[in-house]
């Protein structure tokens, strides 16, 4: 959680300094939920992250250098400097590139799980995280209905951060809680307060276990507040102060730090030392990538990254 927070703060600074092309979307306030999902998955599983899932990406095995390389357009990154910075992944390792039309990520994970089934593979879980706004799309319905009918080991995490960009929940859906929709699909639904790391580890972990045990799709609806704009281009002026000051508006990272100290698992000095150590790791990664080459359009082989030529030359 701490590494994701400090990395994204650095990326936001680089964006404001004109060093990053495209957008920067922060996961501030979602780290507990995201990290819990990444940690619950195993090697061989499928993970299709949301734009605010930097903590989950890191927990599932993404190298910090790969994240920075994609944002800064390094030729050595997993996308070779060819793609927008949040649309990155490494499918061979189960990390799917994010699709901005989020409902399509559910379909992609379902397709991956069906392929594993046809190949005779068992014990695989596919997970993706989407926002509350995505739940209003046709792709969300179609993919979740397919997953339910086929009883796929899908874990769908809905990060209800209260706004679909700037549209509040009461203009998005009429049900009391999005988890109520799980009943209509015939799947198991779970809710969690995503400001509490303990709760996220427990609920998300159990959902992944139940999917792996063959209990079919699991839907987790997490309540939190996006503690930043939709992206760094958005000042989030539409978020009411009362909501920011409510329990839903708590910072999951600060809550986790307080829990560690209250239980005697870490001191304030420990937390500060971790912060300094993590910040140094982030600064070193950025300094390394800033010295790396960008792709040269005149020399680049313009073909799909999945072709044999590029696949063979990409580092393991």
Residue pairs with C-beta under 8 A, 6 or more apart in sequence:
1 31
1 32
1 35
1 55
1 197
1 252
1 253
1 256
2 253
2 274
2 275
2 278
3 55
3 58
3 64
3 278
3 281
3 282
4 27
4 31
4 34
4 35
4 54
4 55
4 58
5 28
5 31
5 55
5 253
6 275
6 278
6 279
6 282
7 54
7 64
7 67
7 68
7 282
7 285
8 24
8 26
8 27
8 28
8 54
9 26
10 282
10 283
10 286
11 20
11 24
11 68
11 71
12 24
12 26
12 232
14 20
14 71
14 72
14 286
15 23
15 24
15 232
16 232
19 72
20 71
20 72
20 85
21 73
21 85
22 84
22 85
22 86
23 84
23 85
23 86
23 231
23 232
23 233
24 71
24 85
24 231
24 232
25 51
25 52
25 86
25 230
25 231
25 232
26 52
26 228
26 231
26 232
27 34
27 51
27 52
27 53
27 54
27 55
28 226
28 227
28 228
28 251
29 161
29 195
29 224
29 225
29 226
29 227
29 228
29 251
29 252
30 52
30 53
30 55
30 159
30 161
30 194
30 224
30 226
30 252
31 54
31 55
31 252
31 253
32 55
32 194
32 195
32 196
32 197
32 200
32 252
32 253
32 255
32 256
33 129
33 157
33 159
33 192
33 194
33 200
33 204
33 222
33 224
33 252
34 49
34 50
34 52
34 53
34 54
34 55
34 56
34 57
34 59
34 129
35 55
35 56
35 58
35 59
35 197
35 200
36 197
36 200
36 201
36 204
36 205
37 47
37 53
37 56
37 59
37 127
37 129
37 155
37 157
37 204
37 208
38 47
38 53
38 55
38 56
38 57
38 58
38 59
38 60
39 59
39 201
39 205
40 127
40 201
40 204
40 205
40 207
40 208
40 209
41 47
41 60
41 125
41 127
41 208
42 125
43 61
43 94
44 94
44 123
44 124
45 94
45 124
45 125
45 126
45 127
46 94
46 96
46 109
46 112
46 113
46 124
46 125
46 126
46 127
47 56
47 57
47 60
47 94
47 95
47 96
47 126
47 127
47 128
48 89
48 96
48 98
48 99
48 105
48 106
48 108
48 109
48 126
48 127
48 128
48 129
49 56
49 57
49 60
49 95
49 96
49 98
49 128
49 129
50 98
50 102
50 128
50 129
50 130
50 131
50 159
51 86
51 98
51 100
52 159
52 161
52 226
53 129
54 67
56 129
57 67
57 95
58 64
58 67
60 94
60 95
61 93
61 95
62 90
62 95
64 281
64 282
64 285
65 285
65 288
65 289
66 77
66 78
66 88
66 90
67 88
68 74
68 285
68 286
68 288
68 289
69 76
69 77
69 78
69 81
69 289
69 292
70 77
70 78
70 79
70 83
70 85
70 88
71 85
72 286
72 289
72 290
72 292
73 81
73 85
73 294
73 295
74 81
74 289
74 292
74 293
74 294
75 81
75 292
75 293
75 294
75 295
76 292
76 293
76 315
77 88
78 88
78 89
78 90
78 314
79 87
79 88
79 97
79 305
80 295
80 300
80 305
80 310
81 294
81 295
82 295
82 305
83 97
86 98
87 97
87 98
87 99
87 100
88 97
88 98
89 95
89 96
89 97
89 98
91 97
91 306
96 105
96 108
96 109
96 112
96 128
98 105
99 105
99 108
101 137
101 139
102 130
102 131
102 133
102 134
102 137
102 139
102 140
103 130
103 134
103 137
103 138
103 139
103 140
103 142
103 143
104 139
104 143
105 128
105 130
106 128
106 130
106 139
106 140
106 143
106 144
106 147
106 154
106 156
107 139
107 142
107 143
107 146
108 128
109 126
109 127
109 128
109 154
110 126
110 143
110 146
110 147
110 150
110 152
110 154
112 126
113 124
113 126
113 147
113 152
113 153
113 154
114 150
114 152
116 124
117 152
123 212
124 153
125 153
125 154
125 155
125 208
125 211
125 212
126 152
126 153
126 154
126 155
127 154
127 155
127 156
127 157
127 208
128 154
128 155
128 156
128 157
129 157
129 158
129 159
130 140
130 156
130 157
130 158
130 159
131 158
131 159
131 160
131 161
131 164
132 158
132 159
132 160
132 161
132 162
132 163
132 164
132 169
132 172
132 173
132 178
133 163
133 164
133 165
133 167
133 172
134 140
134 158
134 164
135 158
135 172
135 173
135 178
135 181
136 164
136 172
136 173
144 156
144 185
144 187
144 217
144 219
145 185
146 152
147 154
147 156
147 187
147 216
147 217
148 185
148 186
148 187
148 216
148 217
151 214
151 216
151 217
152 216
152 217
153 211
153 212
153 214
153 216
153 217
154 211
154 217
154 218
155 204
155 207
155 208
155 211
155 217
155 218
155 220
156 217
156 218
156 219
156 220
157 204
157 220
157 222
158 178
158 219
158 220
158 221
158 222
159 194
159 222
159 224
160 169
160 178
160 221
160 222
160 223
160 224
161 224
161 225
161 226
162 168
162 169
162 224
162 225
162 226
162 239
162 243
162 248
163 169
163 226
163 230
163 238
163 239
164 172
165 230
165 234
166 230
166 234
166 238
175 181
177 191
177 221
178 221
179 189
179 190
179 191
179 219
179 221
180 189
181 189
181 219
182 188
182 189
182 219
183 189
185 217
185 219
187 216
187 217
187 218
187 219
188 207
188 210
188 215
188 216
188 217
188 218
188 219
189 218
189 219
189 220
189 221
190 203
190 206
190 207
190 218
190 219
190 220
190 221
191 203
191 220
191 221
191 222
191 223
192 199
192 200
192 202
192 203
192 204
192 220
192 221
192 222
192 223
193 199
193 222
193 223
193 224
193 247
194 200
194 222
194 223
194 224
194 252
195 223
195 224
195 247
195 248
195 250
195 251
195 252
195 255
196 252
196 255
197 252
197 255
197 256
197 259
198 259
200 222
200 252
203 220
204 220
207 218
207 220
208 218
210 218
211 217
211 218
223 248
224 248
224 252
225 239
225 243
225 244
225 246
225 248
225 249
226 236
226 239
227 249
227 251
228 236
229 235
229 236
230 236
243 249
257 266
257 271
260 266
260 271
261 267
261 268
261 271
266 274
301 309
301 310
303 309
303 310
304 310
305 311
305 314
